């Protein structure tokens, strides 16, 4: 249920926050894909391409950080369930126009609740790590378009954004 009369599942009848009870939900294969974009100066992007960033391999570090973040989402986002994630990937696509890095995360689980938050957290932390690795060269980097683009599994079924192939 969405819209004006939607009941929020993380609130009890008194309006107090609670973790949703998923104990009666079916265990199904669930997956989610999220994207985001880190904008930066062309010369900053060149540091990534040439491997000349002073802190080391930017993308390898951001990939590991994103995967770790997906696994720790329940520790970062209140009321998220701890999940036995079966797959978490973080990939990057360098862009020259506009200058920046597209971040894509995919997370899968065989469980009773979805992994949308895990995919979004992976993208967000990977983007933050890119910033951290390159901030000495470019403090004006920014993040945009962090969003869920696809999810499957569970009662709500398959969801794909209308613009899933659009660059973040």
C-alpha positions as CSV (number, residue, x, y, z in Angstrom):
1,X,0.0,0.0,0.0
2,X,1.4,3.4,-0.9
3,X,0.2,6.9,-0.9
4,X,-1.9,8.9,1.6
5,X,-3.4,6.0,3.5
6,X,-0.2,3.8,3.6
7,X,0.6,2.1,6.9
8,X,4.2,2.3,7.8
9,X,5.5,-1.2,8.6
10,X,8.3,0.1,11.0
11,X,5.7,1.7,13.4
12,X,3.5,-0.1,15.8
13,X,-0.1,1.0,16.5
14,X,1.2,3.6,19.0
15,X,3.5,5.1,16.4
16,X,6.6,3.7,18.0
17,X,9.6,2.4,15.9
18,X,9.9,-1.4,15.7
19,X,11.7,-4.0,13.6
20,X,9.3,-5.6,11.2
21,X,8.5,-9.3,12.1
22,X,9.5,-11.3,9.0
23,X,9.3,-14.7,10.7
24,X,6.2,-15.7,8.8
25,X,7.4,-14.6,5.4
26,X,8.5,-17.1,2.8
27,X,12.2,-17.6,2.2
28,X,12.8,-16.6,-1.4
29,X,15.7,-15.5,-3.6
30,X,15.9,-11.8,-3.4
31,X,18.2,-9.4,-5.2
32,X,18.7,-5.6,-5.5
33,X,20.8,-3.3,-7.7
34,X,21.6,0.3,-6.8
35,X,23.6,3.0,-8.6
36,X,25.2,6.3,-7.9
37,X,27.7,8.7,-9.5
38,X,30.7,10.5,-8.1
39,X,31.4,13.7,-10.0
40,X,34.9,15.0,-10.0
41,X,37.3,17.2,-12.0
42,X,38.8,15.6,-15.1
43,X,42.3,15.7,-13.6
44,X,41.0,13.8,-10.5
45,X,39.6,11.1,-12.8
46,X,43.0,10.9,-14.5
47,X,44.5,10.0,-11.1
48,X,42.2,7.0,-10.9
49,X,42.9,6.0,-14.6
50,X,46.6,6.2,-14.2
51,X,46.8,4.7,-10.7
52,X,48.6,7.9,-9.5
53,X,46.3,8.6,-6.5
54,X,48.5,9.1,-3.4
55,X,46.5,6.8,-1.2
56,X,46.7,3.9,-3.6
57,X,44.2,1.9,-5.7
58,X,41.0,3.9,-5.4
59,X,38.7,1.5,-7.0
60,X,40.0,-1.7,-5.3
61,X,39.6,0.1,-1.9
62,X,36.2,1.4,-2.7
63,X,35.0,-2.0,-3.9
64,X,36.1,-3.7,-0.6
65,X,34.5,-0.9,1.4
66,X,31.2,-1.2,-0.5
67,X,31.1,-5.0,-0.1
68,X,31.9,-4.6,3.7
69,X,29.2,-2.0,4.0
70,X,26.5,-4.2,2.4
71,X,27.4,-6.9,5.0
72,X,27.1,-4.4,7.9
73,X,24.0,-2.6,6.8
74,X,22.1,-3.8,9.8
75,X,24.7,-2.2,12.1
76,X,24.4,1.2,10.3
77,X,20.7,1.5,9.5
78,X,18.2,1.2,12.4
79,X,15.7,-1.6,12.2
80,X,17.4,-3.4,9.2
81,X,17.6,-7.2,9.7
82,X,21.0,-8.9,9.8
83,X,21.2,-11.0,6.6
84,X,23.3,-13.9,5.4
85,X,24.2,-12.2,2.1
86,X,25.0,-14.7,-0.6
87,X,26.4,-12.2,-3.1
88,X,27.6,-8.6,-3.0
89,X,29.4,-6.9,-5.8
90,X,30.5,-3.3,-6.4
91,X,31.5,-2.3,-9.9
92,X,32.7,1.0,-11.5
93,X,32.4,2.7,-14.8
94,X,34.7,5.7,-15.5
95,X,33.0,8.6,-17.4
96,X,34.7,11.5,-19.1
97,X,31.5,13.4,-19.9
98,X,30.6,14.2,-17.2
99,X,33.9,13.5,-15.4
100,X,33.3,10.9,-12.7
101,X,32.7,7.4,-11.7
102,X,29.4,5.4,-11.9
103,X,29.1,3.0,-8.9
104,X,26.8,0.0,-9.2
105,X,26.2,-2.5,-6.4
106,X,24.3,-5.8,-6.6
107,X,23.3,-7.8,-3.6
108,X,21.6,-11.2,-3.3
109,X,20.2,-13.3,-0.5
110,X,18.0,-16.3,0.0
111,X,15.9,-15.1,2.9
112,X,12.7,-13.5,4.3
113,X,13.5,-9.9,3.6
114,X,14.9,-7.9,0.7
115,X,18.4,-6.4,0.2
116,X,17.5,-3.0,-1.2
117,X,19.1,-1.2,1.8
118,X,22.3,-3.3,1.5
119,X,22.7,-2.4,-2.2
120,X,22.1,1.3,-1.4
121,X,24.5,1.2,1.5
122,X,27.2,-0.4,-0.7
123,X,26.9,2.3,-3.3
124,X,27.0,5.1,-0.7
125,X,30.0,3.8,1.2
126,X,31.9,3.0,-2.1
127,X,31.2,6.6,-3.1
128,X,32.4,7.9,0.3
129,X,35.6,5.9,0.0
130,X,36.3,7.3,-3.5
131,X,36.0,10.7,-2.0
132,X,38.3,9.8,0.9
133,X,40.9,8.4,-1.4
134,X,40.9,11.5,-3.7
135,X,39.9,14.4,-1.4
136,X,43.5,15.7,-1.3
137,X,43.2,16.3,-5.0
138,X,39.6,17.4,-5.3
139,X,37.5,18.5,-2.3
140,X,34.6,19.5,-4.6
141,X,33.6,16.0,-5.6
142,X,30.0,15.2,-5.1
143,X,27.6,12.3,-5.2
144,X,24.4,12.2,-7.2
145,X,21.7,9.8,-8.3
146,X,22.1,7.2,-5.5
147,X,19.0,5.1,-6.0
148,X,17.6,1.6,-6.3
149,X,17.2,0.6,-10.0
150,X,16.1,-3.0,-9.6
151,X,14.8,-5.5,-7.0
152,X,13.3,-8.9,-7.2
153,X,11.9,-11.5,-4.9
154,X,9.4,-11.3,-2.1
155,X,5.7,-10.4,-2.1
156,X,6.1,-7.2,-4.1
157,X,7.7,-9.0,-7.0
158,X,10.1,-7.5,-9.6
159,X,10.7,-3.8,-9.8
160,X,12.8,-2.0,-12.4
161,X,13.0,1.8,-12.7
162,X,11.8,3.2,-16.0
163,X,15.2,4.7,-16.5
164,X,17.3,1.8,-15.2
165,X,19.8,2.1,-18.0
166,X,20.2,5.9,-17.5
167,X,23.6,7.0,-16.1
168,X,23.4,7.9,-12.5
